[in-house]
Amino acid sequence: MTKQELVTLELKLQQEDVRSDKKQLAQLVHDNYLEFGRSDKVWKKADLLVSDQKIPQLHVQSSEFSVQKVGERAYLVSYLTTEKETGKQTDRQSFWVKEENTWQLLFHEGDKS
């Protein structure tokens, strides 16, 4: 796994077509997924896959990516997002794990800057 591959996965999860595609989300997100959002909302995988649940769209620009290996099959990805309309910035951290030859997002957190 390279830094660019993980950055690509992060950016993929920010795309509107991926965020609205339950099948893609199911593949990219670990069964034990947990997210603490910038809005203070807590999300689990089941929340993302409920058919009537609308996942907020992200209109952000991402930068300052840092990727750190934390285990044989685990990486921490940290980066900054800037909302395109308001300029608000959020520090984000994602924990990716490899399960059965597939990288999945296990944990994500967005902290207000």
Jmol script that loads the backbone (N, CA, C; Angstrom):
load data "model"
ATOM      1  N   MET A   1       0.860  -1.175   0.000  1.00  0.00           N
ATOM      2  CA  MET A   1       0.000   0.000   0.000  1.00  0.00           C
ATOM      3  C   MET A   1       0.899   1.227   0.000  1.00  0.00           C
ATOM      4  N   THR A   2       0.587   2.122  -0.884  1.00  0.00           N
ATOM      5  CA  THR A   2       1.363   3.358  -0.945  1.00  0.00           C
ATOM      6  C   THR A   2       0.537   4.515  -0.397  1.00  0.00           C
ATOM      7  N   LYS A   3       1.239   5.586  -0.084  1.00  0.00           N
ATOM      8  CA  LYS A   3       0.563   6.785   0.404  1.00  0.00           C
ATOM      9  C   LYS A   3      -0.498   7.232  -0.601  1.00  0.00           C
ATOM     10  N   GLN A   4      -0.152   7.239  -1.877  1.00  0.00           N
ATOM     11  CA  GLN A   4      -1.085   7.720  -2.901  1.00  0.00           C
ATOM     12  C   GLN A   4      -2.343   6.855  -2.976  1.00  0.00           C
ATOM     13  N   GLU A   5      -2.213   5.550  -2.775  1.00  0.00           N
ATOM     14  CA  GLU A   5      -3.387   4.668  -2.806  1.00  0.00           C
ATOM     15  C   GLU A   5      -4.360   5.013  -1.680  1.00  0.00           C
ATOM     16  N   LEU A   6      -3.838   5.276  -0.503  1.00  0.00           N
ATOM     17  CA  LEU A   6      -4.706   5.638   0.623  1.00  0.00           C
ATOM     18  C   LEU A   6      -5.313   7.018   0.435  1.00  0.00           C
ATOM     19  N   VAL A   7      -4.551   7.950  -0.082  1.00  0.00           N
ATOM     20  CA  VAL A   7      -5.092   9.279  -0.374  1.00  0.00           C
ATOM     21  C   VAL A   7      -6.212   9.149  -1.406  1.00  0.00           C
ATOM     22  N   THR A   8      -6.024   8.310  -2.406  1.00  0.00           N
ATOM     23  CA  THR A   8      -7.046   8.088  -3.424  1.00  0.00           C
ATOM     24  C   THR A   8      -8.320   7.515  -2.804  1.00  0.00           C
ATOM     25  N   LEU A   9      -8.184   6.584  -1.863  1.00  0.00           N
ATOM     26  CA  LEU A   9      -9.361   6.033  -1.182  1.00  0.00           C
ATOM     27  C   LEU A   9     -10.082   7.105  -0.378  1.00  0.00           C
ATOM     28  N   GLU A  10      -9.329   7.947   0.322  1.00  0.00           N
ATOM     29  CA  GLU A  10      -9.942   9.044   1.082  1.00  0.00           C
ATOM     30  C   GLU A  10     -10.728   9.971   0.155  1.00  0.00           C
ATOM     31  N   LEU A  11     -10.111  10.353  -0.936  1.00  0.00           N
ATOM     32  CA  LEU A  11     -10.768  11.263  -1.875  1.00  0.00           C
ATOM     33  C   LEU A  11     -11.984  10.612  -2.518  1.00  0.00           C
ATOM     34  N   LYS A  12     -11.899   9.316  -2.743  1.00  0.00           N
ATOM     35  CA  LYS A  12     -13.035   8.586  -3.313  1.00  0.00           C
ATOM     36  C   LYS A  12     -14.250   8.686  -2.393  1.00  0.00           C
ATOM     37  N   LEU A  13     -14.014   8.557  -1.092  1.00  0.00           N
ATOM     38  CA  LEU A  13     -15.119   8.635  -0.132  1.00  0.00           C
ATOM     39  C   LEU A  13     -15.727  10.029  -0.019  1.00  0.00           C
ATOM     40  N   GLN A  14     -15.071  11.024  -0.576  1.00  0.00           N
ATOM     41  CA  GLN A  14     -15.617  12.378  -0.568  1.00  0.00           C
ATOM     42  C   GLN A  14     -16.483  12.660  -1.793  1.00  0.00           C
ATOM     43  N   GLN A  15     -16.464  11.769  -2.766  1.00  0.00           N
ATOM     44  CA  GLN A  15     -17.203  11.986  -4.009  1.00  0.00           C
ATOM     45  C   GLN A  15     -18.693  11.697  -3.814  1.00  0.00           C
ATOM     46  N   GLU A  16     -19.503  12.563  -4.354  1.00  0.00           N
ATOM     47  CA  GLU A  16     -20.952  12.444  -4.184  1.00  0.00           C
ATOM     48  C   GLU A  16     -21.483  11.121  -4.711  1.00  0.00           C
ATOM     49  N   ASP A  17     -20.996  10.670  -5.863  1.00  0.00           N
ATOM     50  CA  ASP A  17     -21.508   9.418  -6.429  1.00  0.00           C
ATOM     51  C   ASP A  17     -21.144   8.217  -5.561  1.00  0.00           C
ATOM     52  N   VAL A  18     -20.019   8.251  -4.888  1.00  0.00           N
ATOM     53  CA  VAL A  18     -19.628   7.156  -3.996  1.00  0.00           C
ATOM     54  C   VAL A  18     -20.426   7.237  -2.698  1.00  0.00           C
ATOM     55  N   ARG A  19     -20.582   8.424  -2.149  1.00  0.00           N
ATOM     56  CA  ARG A  19     -21.315   8.594  -0.888  1.00  0.00           C
ATOM     57  C   ARG A  19     -22.788   8.198  -1.016  1.00  0.00           C
ATOM     58  N   SER A  20     -23.318   8.264  -2.214  1.00  0.00           N
ATOM     59  CA  SER A  20     -24.724   7.897  -2.415  1.00  0.00           C
ATOM     60  C   SER A  20     -24.890   6.463  -2.910  1.00  0.00           C
ATOM     61  N   ASP A  21     -23.803   5.745  -3.106  1.00  0.00           N
ATOM     62  CA  ASP A  21     -23.842   4.372  -3.610  1.00  0.00           C
ATOM     63  C   ASP A  21     -23.609   3.399  -2.447  1.00  0.00           C
ATOM     64  N   LYS A  22     -24.676   2.797  -1.962  1.00  0.00           N
ATOM     65  CA  LYS A  22     -24.595   1.926  -0.786  1.00  0.00           C
ATOM     66  C   LYS A  22     -23.676   0.727  -1.029  1.00  0.00           C
ATOM     67  N   LYS A  23     -23.632   0.227  -2.238  1.00  0.00           N
ATOM     68  CA  LYS A  23     -22.773  -0.919  -2.545  1.00  0.00           C
ATOM     69  C   LYS A  23     -21.296  -0.543  -2.412  1.00  0.00           C
ATOM     70  N   GLN A  24     -20.918   0.596  -2.963  1.00  0.00           N
ATOM     71  CA  GLN A  24     -19.529   1.050  -2.839  1.00  0.00           C
ATOM     72  C   GLN A  24     -19.169   1.333  -1.384  1.00  0.00           C
ATOM     73  N   LEU A  25     -20.081   1.959  -0.662  1.00  0.00           N
ATOM     74  CA  LEU A  25     -19.823   2.233   0.755  1.00  0.00           C
ATOM     75  C   LEU A  25     -19.634   0.944   1.539  1.00  0.00           C
ATOM     76  N   ALA A  26     -20.453  -0.043   1.251  1.00  0.00           N
ATOM     77  CA  ALA A  26     -20.354  -1.320   1.952  1.00  0.00           C
ATOM     78  C   ALA A  26     -18.993  -1.967   1.743  1.00  0.00           C
ATOM     79  N   GLN A  27     -18.407  -1.781   0.575  1.00  0.00           N
ATOM     80  CA  GLN A  27     -17.099  -2.349   0.279  1.00  0.00           C
ATOM     81  C   GLN A  27     -15.971  -1.548   0.911  1.00  0.00           C
ATOM     82  N   LEU A  28     -16.109  -0.242   0.959  1.00  0.00           N
ATOM     83  CA  LEU A  28     -15.038   0.621   1.449  1.00  0.00           C
ATOM     84  C   LEU A  28     -15.007   0.777   2.968  1.00  0.00           C
ATOM     85  N   VAL A  29     -16.133   0.514   3.619  1.00  0.00           N
ATOM     86  CA  VAL A  29     -16.253   0.764   5.054  1.00  0.00           C
ATOM     87  C   VAL A  29     -16.313  -0.564   5.814  1.00  0.00           C
ATOM     88  N   HIS A  30     -15.497  -0.670   6.828  1.00  0.00           N
ATOM     89  CA  HIS A  30     -15.401  -1.867   7.670  1.00  0.00           C
ATOM     90  C   HIS A  30     -16.712  -2.094   8.426  1.00  0.00           C
ATOM     91  N   ASP A  31     -17.016  -3.348   8.747  1.00  0.00           N
ATOM     92  CA  ASP A  31     -18.240  -3.666   9.485  1.00  0.00           C
ATOM     93  C   ASP A  31     -18.292  -2.985  10.845  1.00  0.00           C
ATOM     94  N   ASN A  32     -17.147  -2.737  11.468  1.00  0.00           N
ATOM     95  CA  ASN A  32     -17.085  -2.087  12.782  1.00  0.00           C
ATOM     96  C   ASN A  32     -16.797  -0.587  12.678  1.00  0.00           C
ATOM     97  N   TYR A  33     -17.095  -0.005  11.547  1.00  0.00           N
ATOM     98  CA  TYR A  33     -16.831   1.414  11.290  1.00  0.00           C
ATOM     99  C   TYR A  33     -17.477   2.310  12.345  1.00  0.00           C
ATOM    100  N   LEU A  34     -16.725   3.341  12.725  1.00  0.00           N
ATOM    101  CA  LEU A  34     -17.220   4.346  13.658  1.00  0.00           C
ATOM    102  C   LEU A  34     -16.669   5.695  13.216  1.00  0.00           C
ATOM    103  N   GLU A  35     -17.525   6.704  13.214  1.00  0.00           N
ATOM    104  CA  GLU A  35     -17.096   8.049  12.837  1.00  0.00           C
ATOM    105  C   GLU A  35     -17.634   9.058  13.832  1.00  0.00           C
ATOM    106  N   PHE A  36     -16.759   9.960  14.239  1.00  0.00           N
ATOM    107  CA  PHE A  36     -17.152  11.121  15.015  1.00  0.00           C
ATOM    108  C   PHE A  36     -17.010  12.308  14.078  1.00  0.00           C
ATOM    109  N   GLY A  37     -18.123  12.819  13.604  1.00  0.00           N
ATOM    110  CA  GLY A  37     -18.107  13.870  12.603  1.00  0.00           C
ATOM    111  C   GLY A  37     -17.873  15.249  13.182  1.00  0.00           C
ATOM    112  N   ARG A  38     -17.523  16.149  12.309  1.00  0.00           N
ATOM    113  CA  ARG A  38     -17.295  17.546  12.680  1.00  0.00           C
ATOM    114  C   ARG A  38     -18.551  18.139  13.298  1.00  0.00           C
ATOM    115  N   SER A  39     -19.705  17.646  12.856  1.00  0.00           N
ATOM    116  CA  SER A  39     -20.990  18.143  13.346  1.00  0.00           C
ATOM    117  C   SER A  39     -21.372  17.530  14.691  1.00  0.00           C
ATOM    118  N   ASP A  40     -20.470  16.724  15.265  1.00  0.00           N
ATOM    119  CA  ASP A  40     -20.698  16.004  16.518  1.00  0.00           C
ATOM    120  C   ASP A  40     -21.638  14.816  16.364  1.00  0.00           C
ATOM    121  N   LYS A  41     -22.004  14.485  15.128  1.00  0.00           N
ATOM    122  CA  LYS A  41     -22.821  13.297  14.883  1.00  0.00           C
ATOM    123  C   LYS A  41     -21.920  12.066  14.879  1.00  0.00           C
ATOM    124  N   VAL A  42     -22.429  10.970  15.436  1.00  0.00           N
ATOM    125  CA  VAL A  42     -21.715   9.702  15.436  1.00  0.00           C
ATOM    126  C   VAL A  42     -22.354   8.805  14.385  1.00  0.00           C
ATOM    127  N   TRP A  43     -21.516   8.217  13.535  1.00  0.00           N
ATOM    128  CA  TRP A  43     -21.985   7.349  12.458  1.00  0.00           C
ATOM    129  C   TRP A  43     -21.392   5.954  12.633  1.00  0.00           C
ATOM    130  N   LYS A  44     -22.197   4.953  12.305  1.00  0.00           N
ATOM    131  CA  LYS A  44     -21.734   3.564  12.210  1.00  0.00           C
ATOM    132  C   LYS A  44     -22.038   3.099  10.794  1.00  0.00           C
ATOM    133  N   LYS A  45     -21.481   1.957  10.411  1.00  0.00           N
ATOM    134  CA  LYS A  45     -21.685   1.465   9.053  1.00  0.00           C
ATOM    135  C   LYS A  45     -23.167   1.327   8.742  1.00  0.00           C
ATOM    136  N   ALA A  46     -23.927   0.790   9.669  1.00  0.00           N
ATOM    137  CA  ALA A  46     -25.363   0.615   9.444  1.00  0.00           C
ATOM    138  C   ALA A  46     -26.052   1.940   9.119  1.00  0.00           C
ATOM    139  N   ASP A  47     -25.600   3.026   9.728  1.00  0.00           N
ATOM    140  CA  ASP A  47     -26.173   4.344   9.452  1.00  0.00           C
ATOM    141  C   ASP A  47     -25.925   4.749   8.002  1.00  0.00           C
ATOM    142  N   LEU A  48     -24.775   4.392   7.477  1.00  0.00           N
ATOM    143  CA  LEU A  48     -24.428   4.751   6.105  1.00  0.00           C
ATOM    144  C   LEU A  48     -25.228   3.957   5.084  1.00  0.00           C
ATOM    145  N   LEU A  49     -25.644   2.751   5.471  1.00  0.00           N
ATOM    146  CA  LEU A  49     -26.270   1.853   4.510  1.00  0.00           C
ATOM    147  C   LEU A  49     -27.789   1.828   4.564  1.00  0.00           C
ATOM    148  N   VAL A  50     -28.384   2.568   5.495  1.00  0.00           N
ATOM    149  CA  VAL A  50     -29.850   2.655   5.551  1.00  0.00           C
ATOM    150  C   VAL A  50     -30.319   3.389   4.304  1.00  0.00           C
ATOM    151  N   SER A  51     -31.257   2.779   3.590  1.00  0.00           N
ATOM    152  CA  SER A  51     -31.647   3.309   2.281  1.00  0.00           C
ATOM    153  C   SER A  51     -32.216   4.724   2.341  1.00  0.00           C
ATOM    154  N   ASP A  52     -32.901   5.077   3.427  1.00  0.00           N
ATOM    155  CA  ASP A  52     -33.488   6.413   3.487  1.00  0.00           C
ATOM    156  C   ASP A  52     -32.579   7.421   4.208  1.00  0.00           C
ATOM    157  N   GLN A  53     -31.431   6.949   4.689  1.00  0.00           N
ATOM    158  CA  GLN A  53     -30.482   7.831   5.369  1.00  0.00           C
ATOM    159  C   GLN A  53     -29.699   8.616   4.330  1.00  0.00           C
ATOM    160  N   LYS A  54     -29.700   9.920   4.432  1.00  0.00           N
ATOM    161  CA  LYS A  54     -28.948  10.771   3.505  1.00  0.00           C
ATOM    162  C   LYS A  54     -27.616  11.120   4.144  1.00  0.00           C
ATOM    163  N   ILE A  55     -26.547  10.693   3.516  1.00  0.00           N
ATOM    164  CA  ILE A  55     -25.209  11.006   4.002  1.00  0.00           C
ATOM    165  C   ILE A  55     -24.853  12.401   3.504  1.00  0.00           C
ATOM    166  N   PRO A  56     -24.439  13.273   4.397  1.00  0.00           N
ATOM    167  CA  PRO A  56     -24.121  14.634   3.955  1.00  0.00           C
ATOM    168  C   PRO A  56     -23.044  14.638   2.863  1.00  0.00           C
ATOM    169  N   GLN A  57     -23.281  15.456   1.871  1.00  0.00           N
ATOM    170  CA  GLN A  57     -22.294  15.610   0.800  1.00  0.00           C
ATOM    171  C   GLN A  57     -21.198  16.549   1.275  1.00  0.00           C
ATOM    172  N   LEU A  58     -20.004  16.285   0.812  1.00  0.00           N
ATOM    173  CA  LEU A  58     -18.864  17.119   1.180  1.00  0.00           C
ATOM    174  C   LEU A  58     -18.488  18.006   0.003  1.00  0.00           C
ATOM    175  N   HIS A  59     -18.408  19.279   0.257  1.00  0.00           N
ATOM    176  CA  HIS A  59     -17.972  20.242  -0.746  1.00  0.00           C
ATOM    177  C   HIS A  59     -16.694  20.869  -0.187  1.00  0.00           C
ATOM    178  N   VAL A  60     -15.636  20.068  -0.236  1.00  0.00           N
ATOM    179  CA  VAL A  60     -14.388  20.458   0.399  1.00  0.00           C
ATOM    180  C   VAL A  60     -13.208  20.263  -0.544  1.00  0.00           C
ATOM    181  N   GLN A  61     -12.144  20.939  -0.188  1.00  0.00           N
ATOM    182  CA  GLN A  61     -10.857  20.703  -0.826  1.00  0.00           C
ATOM    183  C   GLN A  61      -9.964  20.100   0.246  1.00  0.00           C
ATOM    184  N   SER A  62      -9.299  18.991  -0.098  1.00  0.00           N
ATOM    185  CA  SER A  62      -8.449  18.290   0.866  1.00  0.00           C
ATOM    186  C   SER A  62      -6.984  18.561   0.572  1.00  0.00           C
ATOM    187  N   SER A  63      -6.192  18.691   1.652  1.00  0.00           N
ATOM    188  CA  SER A  63      -4.773  18.991   1.489  1.00  0.00           C
ATOM    189  C   SER A  63      -3.996  18.474   2.695  1.00  0.00           C
ATOM    190  N   GLU A  64      -2.694  18.648   2.645  1.00  0.00           N
ATOM    191  CA  GLU A  64      -1.797  18.335   3.757  1.00  0.00           C
ATOM    192  C   GLU A  64      -1.925  16.893   4.249  1.00  0.00           C
ATOM    193  N   PHE A  65      -1.958  15.958   3.324  1.00  0.00           N
ATOM    194  CA  PHE A  65      -2.093  14.550   3.685  1.00  0.00           C
ATOM    195  C   PHE A  65      -0.824  14.026   4.353  1.00  0.00           C
ATOM    196  N   SER A  66      -1.027  13.229   5.385  1.00  0.00           N
ATOM    197  CA  SER A  66       0.039  12.517   6.067  1.00  0.00           C
ATOM    198  C   SER A  66      -0.425  11.077   6.246  1.00  0.00           C
ATOM    199  N   VAL A  67       0.427  10.120   5.890  1.00  0.00           N
ATOM    200  CA  VAL A  67       0.074   8.703   6.009  1.00  0.00           C
ATOM    201  C   VAL A  67       1.135   8.024   6.859  1.00  0.00           C
ATOM    202  N   GLN A  68       0.676   7.361   7.931  1.00  0.00           N
ATOM    203  CA  GLN A  68       1.601   6.676   8.835  1.00  0.00           C
ATOM    204  C   GLN A  68       1.187   5.221   8.991  1.00  0.00           C
ATOM    205  N   LYS A  69       2.152   4.338   8.830  1.00  0.00           N
ATOM    206  CA  LYS A  69       1.898   2.920   9.068  1.00  0.00           C
ATOM    207  C   LYS A  69       1.873   2.697  10.575  1.00  0.00           C
ATOM    208  N   VAL A  70       0.809   2.044  11.074  1.00  0.00           N
ATOM    209  CA  VAL A  70       0.694   1.814  12.512  1.00  0.00           C
ATOM    210  C   VAL A  70       0.630   0.323  12.844  1.00  0.00           C
ATOM    211  N   GLY A  71       0.682  -0.498  11.829  1.00  0.00           N
ATOM    212  CA  GLY A  71       0.668  -1.944  12.030  1.00  0.00           C
ATOM    213  C   GLY A  71       0.875  -2.636  10.702  1.00  0.00           C
ATOM    214  N   GLU A  72       0.979  -3.955  10.752  1.00  0.00           N
ATOM    215  CA  GLU A  72       1.207  -4.715   9.527  1.00  0.00           C
ATOM    216  C   GLU A  72       0.111  -4.470   8.494  1.00  0.00           C
ATOM    217  N   ARG A  73      -1.114  -4.286   8.969  1.00  0.00           N
ATOM    218  CA  ARG A  73      -2.252  -4.120   8.067  1.00  0.00           C
ATOM    219  C   ARG A  73      -3.085  -2.899   8.440  1.00  0.00           C
ATOM    220  N   ALA A  74      -2.411  -1.834   8.889  1.00  0.00           N
ATOM    221  CA  ALA A  74      -3.150  -0.663   9.350  1.00  0.00           C
ATOM    222  C   ALA A  74      -2.364   0.625   9.097  1.00  0.00           C
ATOM    223  N   TYR A  75      -3.103   1.674   8.684  1.00  0.00           N
ATOM    224  CA  TYR A  75      -2.508   2.980   8.419  1.00  0.00           C
ATOM    225  C   TYR A  75      -3.413   4.072   8.987  1.00  0.00           C
ATOM    226  N   LEU A  76      -2.789   5.139   9.446  1.00  0.00           N
ATOM    227  CA  LEU A  76      -3.496   6.335   9.876  1.00  0.00           C
ATOM    228  C   LEU A  76      -3.279   7.408   8.812  1.00  0.00           C
ATOM    229  N   VAL A  77      -4.374   7.963   8.320  1.00  0.00           N
ATOM    230  CA  VAL A  77      -4.305   9.033   7.324  1.00  0.00           C
ATOM    231  C   VAL A  77      -4.847  10.300   7.976  1.00  0.00           C
ATOM    232  N   SER A  78      -4.041  11.343   7.979  1.00  0.00           N
ATOM    233  CA  SER A  78      -4.449  12.637   8.538  1.00  0.00           C
ATOM    234  C   SER A  78      -4.400  13.665   7.419  1.00  0.00           C
ATOM    235  N   TYR A  79      -5.361  14.604   7.437  1.00  0.00           N
ATOM    236  CA  TYR A  79      -5.378  15.638   6.401  1.00  0.00           C
ATOM    237  C   TYR A  79      -6.290  16.781   6.821  1.00  0.00           C
ATOM    238  N   LEU A  80      -6.272  17.821   6.053  1.00  0.00           N
ATOM    239  CA  LEU A  80      -7.053  19.024   6.313  1.00  0.00           C
ATOM    240  C   LEU A  80      -8.065  19.201   5.189  1.00  0.00           C
ATOM    241  N   THR A  81      -9.316  19.508   5.554  1.00  0.00           N
ATOM    242  CA  THR A  81     -10.296  19.873   4.534  1.00  0.00           C
ATOM    243  C   THR A  81     -10.705  21.322   4.741  1.00  0.00           C
ATOM    244  N   THR A  82     -10.985  21.989   3.631  1.00  0.00           N
ATOM    245  CA  THR A  82     -11.473  23.359   3.651  1.00  0.00           C
ATOM    246  C   THR A  82     -12.783  23.394   2.879  1.00  0.00           C
ATOM    247  N   GLU A  83     -13.861  23.837   3.546  1.00  0.00           N
ATOM    248  CA  GLU A  83     -15.147  23.940   2.871  1.00  0.00           C
ATOM    249  C   GLU A  83     -15.065  25.008   1.791  1.00  0.00           C
ATOM    250  N   LYS A  84     -15.542  24.652   0.609  1.00  0.00           N
ATOM    251  CA  LYS A  84     -15.422  25.552  -0.536  1.00  0.00           C
ATOM    252  C   LYS A  84     -16.232  26.827  -0.365  1.00  0.00           C
ATOM    253  N   GLU A  85     -17.403  26.736   0.264  1.00  0.00           N
ATOM    254  CA  GLU A  85     -18.275  27.916   0.389  1.00  0.00           C
ATOM    255  C   GLU A  85     -17.895  28.819   1.553  1.00  0.00           C
ATOM    256  N   THR A  86     -17.519  28.218   2.697  1.00  0.00           N
ATOM    257  CA  THR A  86     -17.312  29.016   3.908  1.00  0.00           C
ATOM    258  C   THR A  86     -15.850  29.207   4.288  1.00  0.00           C
ATOM    259  N   GLY A  87     -14.983  28.354   3.770  1.00  0.00           N
ATOM    260  CA  GLY A  87     -13.578  28.417   4.143  1.00  0.00           C
ATOM    261  C   GLY A  87     -13.272  27.749   5.476  1.00  0.00           C
ATOM    262  N   LYS A  88     -14.291  27.166   6.143  1.00  0.00           N
ATOM    263  CA  LYS A  88     -14.063  26.482   7.422  1.00  0.00           C
ATOM    264  C   LYS A  88     -13.142  25.290   7.196  1.00  0.00           C
ATOM    265  N   GLN A  89     -12.228  25.116   8.143  1.00  0.00           N
ATOM    266  CA  GLN A  89     -11.272  24.026   8.026  1.00  0.00           C
ATOM    267  C   GLN A  89     -11.529  22.963   9.084  1.00  0.00           C
ATOM    268  N   THR A  90     -11.247  21.726   8.702  1.00  0.00           N
ATOM    269  CA  THR A  90     -11.417  20.594   9.593  1.00  0.00           C
ATOM    270  C   THR A  90     -10.203  19.691   9.491  1.00  0.00           C
ATOM    271  N   ASP A  91      -9.617  19.373  10.638  1.00  0.00           N
ATOM    272  CA  ASP A  91      -8.563  18.361  10.693  1.00  0.00           C
ATOM    273  C   ASP A  91      -9.260  17.000  10.712  1.00  0.00           C
ATOM    274  N   ARG A  92      -8.810  16.095   9.853  1.00  0.00           N
ATOM    275  CA  ARG A  92      -9.448  14.784   9.753  1.00  0.00           C
ATOM    276  C   ARG A  92      -8.422  13.675   9.929  1.00  0.00           C
ATOM    277  N   GLN A  93      -8.867  12.589  10.549  1.00  0.00           N
ATOM    278  CA  GLN A  93      -8.043  11.413  10.733  1.00  0.00           C
ATOM    279  C   GLN A  93      -8.868  10.186  10.363  1.00  0.00           C
ATOM    280  N   SER A  94      -8.254   9.291   9.606  1.00  0.00           N
ATOM    281  CA  SER A  94      -8.901   8.043   9.219  1.00  0.00           C
ATOM    282  C   SER A  94      -7.964   6.885   9.517  1.00  0.00           C
ATOM    283  N   PHE A  95      -8.540   5.802  10.000  1.00  0.00           N
ATOM    284  CA  PHE A  95      -7.777   4.597  10.304  1.00  0.00           C
ATOM    285  C   PHE A  95      -8.230   3.516   9.328  1.00  0.00           C
ATOM    286  N   TRP A  96      -7.310   3.101   8.473  1.00  0.00           N
ATOM    287  CA  TRP A  96      -7.586   2.094   7.437  1.00  0.00           C
ATOM    288  C   TRP A  96      -6.961   0.762   7.834  1.00  0.00           C
ATOM    289  N   VAL A  97      -7.705  -0.330   7.626  1.00  0.00           N
ATOM    290  CA  VAL A  97      -7.202  -1.671   7.900  1.00  0.00           C
ATOM    291  C   VAL A  97      -7.430  -2.555   6.672  1.00  0.00           C
ATOM    292  N   LYS A  98      -6.559  -3.536   6.533  1.00  0.00           N
ATOM    293  CA  LYS A  98      -6.683  -4.465   5.413  1.00  0.00           C
ATOM    294  C   LYS A  98      -7.397  -5.712   5.905  1.00  0.00           C
ATOM    295  N   GLU A  99      -8.535  -5.988   5.301  1.00  0.00           N
ATOM    296  CA  GLU A  99      -9.343  -7.161   5.627  1.00  0.00           C
ATOM    297  C   GLU A  99      -9.528  -7.971   4.354  1.00  0.00           C
ATOM    298  N   GLU A 100      -9.052  -9.211   4.378  1.00  0.00           N
ATOM    299  CA  GLU A 100      -9.216 -10.104   3.227  1.00  0.00           C
ATOM    300  C   GLU A 100      -8.792  -9.440   1.920  1.00  0.00           C
ATOM    301  N   ASN A 101      -7.602  -8.880   1.913  1.00  0.00           N
ATOM    302  CA  ASN A 101      -7.003  -8.243   0.729  1.00  0.00           C
ATOM    303  C   ASN A 101      -7.726  -6.992   0.255  1.00  0.00           C
ATOM    304  N   THR A 102      -8.563  -6.409   1.101  1.00  0.00           N
ATOM    305  CA  THR A 102      -9.270  -5.182   0.761  1.00  0.00           C
ATOM    306  C   THR A 102      -9.043  -4.153   1.861  1.00  0.00           C
ATOM    307  N   TRP A 103      -8.706  -2.928   1.463  1.00  0.00           N
ATOM    308  CA  TRP A 103      -8.546  -1.849   2.426  1.00  0.00           C
ATOM    309  C   TRP A 103      -9.915  -1.276   2.754  1.00  0.00           C
ATOM    310  N   GLN A 104     -10.189  -1.169   4.062  1.00  0.00           N
ATOM    311  CA  GLN A 104     -11.469  -0.635   4.522  1.00  0.00           C
ATOM    312  C   GLN A 104     -11.238   0.416   5.603  1.00  0.00           C
ATOM    313  N   LEU A 105     -12.123   1.388   5.604  1.00  0.00           N
ATOM    314  CA  LEU A 105     -12.090   2.450   6.603  1.00  0.00           C
ATOM    315  C   LEU A 105     -12.729   1.939   7.886  1.00  0.00           C
ATOM    316  N   LEU A 106     -11.952   1.920   8.969  1.00  0.00           N
ATOM    317  CA  LEU A 106     -12.444   1.428  10.265  1.00  0.00           C
ATOM    318  C   LEU A 106     -12.919   2.578  11.149  1.00  0.00           C
ATOM    319  N   PHE A 107     -12.208   3.702  11.097  1.00  0.00           N
ATOM    320  CA  PHE A 107     -12.528   4.817  11.984  1.00  0.00           C
ATOM    321  C   PHE A 107     -12.234   6.127  11.272  1.00  0.00           C
ATOM    322  N   HIS A 108     -13.082   7.129  11.523  1.00  0.00           N
ATOM    323  CA  HIS A 108     -12.851   8.464  10.969  1.00  0.00           C
ATOM    324  C   HIS A 108     -13.311   9.499  11.977  1.00  0.00           C
ATOM    325  N   GLU A 109     -12.548  10.606  12.040  1.00  0.00           N
ATOM    326  CA  GLU A 109     -12.917  11.701  12.935  1.00  0.00           C
ATOM    327  C   GLU A 109     -12.582  13.023  12.268  1.00  0.00           C
ATOM    328  N   GLY A 110     -13.496  13.960  12.415  1.00  0.00           N
ATOM    329  CA  GLY A 110     -13.260  15.314  11.924  1.00  0.00           C
ATOM    330  C   GLY A 110     -13.283  16.283  13.077  1.00  0.00           C
ATOM    331  N   ASP A 111     -12.163  16.973  13.312  1.00  0.00           N
ATOM    332  CA  ASP A 111     -12.046  17.925  14.419  1.00  0.00           C
ATOM    333  C   ASP A 111     -12.075  19.333  13.887  1.00  0.00           C
ATOM    334  N   LYS A 112     -12.849  20.180  14.504  1.00  0.00           N
ATOM    335  CA  LYS A 112     -12.910  21.582  14.111  1.00  0.00           C
ATOM    336  C   LYS A 112     -11.556  22.243  14.333  1.00  0.00           C
ATOM    337  N   SER A 113     -11.124  22.988  13.355  1.00  0.00           N
ATOM    338  CA  SER A 113      -9.847  23.715  13.491  1.00  0.00           C
ATOM    339  C   SER A 113     -10.066  25.070  14.095  1.00  0.00           C
TER     340      SER A 113
END
end "model"
wireframe off; spacefill off
backbone 0.3
color backbone group
